[in-house]
């Protein structure tokens, strides 16, 4: 639970008694399901004056230090253990949150303490065995998981996402923006007439959310690429942009790996194409938003002063 949600919960429960019990329980459920999301900062496209400096451009692929990562689901045994722990933790969480917010004196405080302990114990006794069974049912058989991981490993050995993205970016620049780009090697001299270079780096590729504790959750592909435009003559950084892709479709790990990971192969293609289209649109096509400053008032005349 976020810090803001905890403070709100304590505020609601600060006068916990018989009359406020139903309201507190409902509010607790809502707060546990809520979260705080920071607004995303939108990066501005380059201005037309800056785009005019790009001139003839080359595309140069940079080595990526990150490797493809993925989150494995739990086996049936591990799933049963996680389910049991989640069930027990739910009771302790209810006791902790309600107990930290409850206050008062006399009969009201005693009644609040009894209700808090009763809710916590009852939740733990019911949720622990239920969580064990549900966790075991949701878990993946160990043999099936090993086969799925081997299929994904084969795809990764056969796929170079950075090269796919480079080819898609070359095609998108010509097809969408009518901008031919020359593919160059980072170790070789640039061809004559190149005025700026787009350095392209695949920053990460992963399947699933890092650190997610679900037993066998549906997961999507996430890709990220970073581009930097360099003025060749001045060796000056002109512009940079981080592009990200998230799958609109989510599948369980074993579904991504089924049929020789056909779905994952297809999603690699979709993701790289989406990154390429976004990068081309950002660098060449999207209109730059003028900077907003303080409102300037016209100078006052002698007529205005009368």
N, C-alpha and C positions, 0 to 999 in steps of 0.2 A: 504494500500500500504506500502511496506517496505521502510525503510529509504534510502536504496541504490536506489530503483526505484524512489523515490521522488527526490533525487539528480540528477539522470540521466534525469528526466523530466525537472527539472529546467535548466539543462545545455543545453538541446535541445531548450528550449523556451527563453533563455536569449537574443536572438536577433529576437524576434517575429515580423514579419511584413507580408505584403501581399504575398510575394513570399514564405515564409516558412510556411504559414498556413496549406496547405495540408500535408506537412511532419510532422508538429507538431501533427496534429489530428491523423494520422496513428501511430505515435510513442506513443502517449498517450494511444491508445487502446491496443497496444502491452504491454506497461508497466503495465497497470492495470491488465492485465491477467497473468503477470509474477509473480514469487515469488523466494525467496532465500531459498534453501534447504541445510542444513548442512550435510556433509557426515557422515554416520553412522559408529560408531566404532565397529569393530568386535572383540568379546572376544575370546581369544585363548583357545583351549582345554587344559586339564592338560597334562603335560609331561608324558612320559612312566615311569620315575622314581617316579613321584607322584602317578601314577596309581598303581604302585607296592605296595604302602603303604596302598591302600584301603583294601586289603584282603577280608575277609568275611564281607558282608555288610548287613545292615538292613535299611528299609525304614520307616520313622516316620513322620506321618502327623501332621503338626502344625496348630493351629487355625488361621483362617483368620479374620482380622479386617474389611475387606472391604465387602460390599454387592453388589449384582448385580444392575446395574444402566442402565437406558435407556432414550432415548430422545423421547418425545412424539411429534407427528406432530401437527400442528395447526388446530383448527376447522375452519369452513368456515368464521365465523365472524372475528376471530383473523387473518386468512389468508388474508382477505380483508384489514384489517388495516396494516398488515406488507407489503403487496404489495403496498399500497399507500405511506407508508413511504419510501420504497425502491425506488419508482419512483421519489419522491421529492428529496431524497438524491442523486440520480444520477446527477440531474441538479446542485445541490450545489457543488458536488464533481468536476464536470467539471469546474465550475466557480472558485473554490478554487485553483485547480491545475494549470489551465491555467493562472489565475490571478497572482499566486505567481511567475510564471516563466517569465511572460511578462515584458519587459522593453523597454526603448527607449524614444524618445522625439519627439515633434512636431506631424505631421500628422500620423506618424507610430504608436505612442503610443495611439493616439485617436482612430485610426482604430482598434488596438488590443483590447482596452477596449470595444468598441462597439461589436466586434465579440465575446469576452468572455461572456459579459452579454447576448447577443442574443442567443448564444448556450445554456447557462444555463437556461434561461427563457423558451426557446422553448422545451428543454428536460424535464423540470419540468411540463409544461402544458400538454405535450403529455404523459409522463411516469406515472404521478400520477393516472389519471383515468384508464389507461391501467393496471397499477399495481394492482389497486383495484379489477378489474374484474378478472384478472389472479389469484390473491391471493385467491379470493372467490372460483374460480373453482378448484384450487389445494387443498384447505382445505378439511378436513375430517368431515363429519356430526358428531355431538356431540354424538348421540346414538351409532353410529358405533365405535367411538373411545373408549367409555366406555366399550363396549363389547370386543374390542380388548385388552384393558388394563386388563380386568378381565381374559381373556384367558392366557395372559402372566403371570399374578400373580399366576394362578393355576399351571402352569408349574414350576415356581420358588419354590412354596411350595412343589412340588413333587420331585424336583431334587436337589441332593447334588453334585455339580461339583467337589469338592475336593475328595470325595470318588470315583467318576468315574475316575478322573485323577490318583488316587493312584492305582486302579486296572489295568488301562491301562499301567501304568509305570511298575508294576510288570510283566505283560505279555510281554511288549516290552523288558525289560532287559533280560528275559530268551529267548525270541524268536529271538531277533536281536543280542544280545551280549553274549548269553550263560552264563549270570550272574544271578544266583538265588538270590533274595532279600527276606529277612524275614520281613514281615509286623509286626511292633511293635506299642504298644500304648505309648504315651508320658508319661503317668503317671505310667507305670509299668517298672520294671527293665529289662535291656536288657538280652537276652539269652546268655548263655556261648558261647564263641568262636567268638563273633561279634567284629571285629576290627575297623570298621568305620560305621557311620550312615549317611544316606541321609535325612536331614530334608526338607520336602516338604511343601510349602505354596502357596495357590492360592491367588495371590496379587490383581487382579482385574478381573472383568467380566462385560462387558457393551455392549449394543446394540446402535450403533450410535456414532457420534463424539461429545464429550462434548462441549457445547457452540455453536454448529452450529445453525444458525438462519434461515435455510431454512423452507419453509412452510410444505412440505411433502416430504422430501428428501429420496432417497434410502439409506439404512444403512446396515452395516455389523456387525457381531459379533466380538468382540475383547476379547481375554483371555490372561492372563499373569500369569506365575508361577515362583516362586523363589526356588532354591534348594541350599543347603549348605551341604558340606561333612565335617564331624567332626571325628577326630581321637579319639576313645573312651579312650584308655589308657592315652594319653597325654592331653586329653580334648583340642585339638588343631584344629583350623579351617584350613582345607586343601584346599578347593576349593569352589567356589560359581558360580552360573550361573542364569541368568534371561532369561526365554524362553517366546516368544510371538507368538500369533496366530491372524491372521486377515482373515476374510472371503474373499474368492475370489468371492463369489456371494453376491450381495447387493439387498435387497428387501425393499419395504416400510413397515412401522411398521404394518399396517393392514394385509399385505401379510404374514409377519412372524407369526401373531397371528391367521391366518385363519385355519380352521379345527382343532380346539383345539391346535393351535400352533405346528402343526406337523413339519413344516419346522424348527422351532426354536429348537425343541427337537432333530431333526436330526443333526442340526448344532452344538449343544452342544457335541454330540458324536464325530463328525468330529474334532472339536476343541480340545477336550481332548486327542484324539488319536494323533493328530498332535503334541501337546505339549509333550506327552510321548515319541514319536519317536525322537523328537528333543533333549530332555534331555538325553536320552540313547545314542544317537549318539555323543553328546557333551562330555559326561563324559567318555564313554568307547571306542568309535569307531573312531572319527575324529583324524587324525594325527596332532600332535602338530607342529606348525611352529617354527623352531629354531629362537632364537633372533638374530637380525642383529646388529652388532656393527660397529665400525670403521674398515676399511680395514687394515689388518696387512701386512706389507711388510716383506719379508724374510730378515734376517740379511745380511748386505753387507760383502763380503769377500775381501781379498787383491787383488784378480783378478778383482773384480768389480771396484776397486779404480784406476786401471792402466789407 
